[in-house]
């Protein structure tokens, strides 16, 4: 009787499991939008949502022609309890991986344009390995309906949006 219960316990653990790496279930395919290509991202974007590890990232700027090739500029901000604040920027070249996909050659992470709204104001960015994701917006505030739509698209693509930190800037 004991062996039978042990077998049942083992079988009970054989249900469908998700393959979670980082912040997304990688057993779900990750899609990219067909609405626009990466050129729609040109210019500055406020990071309105991020997963753990990108807390100090305030803005990203997509540069279509930085020293002859596309690049991304990261702007981080941090403040001490004393009130002293710092802003740092870092530019990394981007390598095209195909339509709506690129690799940051400095960090090695892929940047996929998962979704962008019709007005090209809000975007959801992800990566197949689930190591990061962003909700980007052209404005530091408002657009809550678009921010929610970006979250829903990330969730549809396997992201655990309960781990997403949202912020208004300013």
ABEGO torsion letter per residue (X at the ends): XAAAAAAAAAAAAABBBBBBBEABBAABBBBBBAABBAAAABEBBBBABBBBGAAABABBBBBABBGGBBBBBBBBBBBBAAGBBBBBBBBBBBBBAEBGBBBBAAAGBBBBBABBBAAGABBBBBBAAGABBBBBBABABEGAAAAAAAAAAAAAAGBBAAABBBBBBX
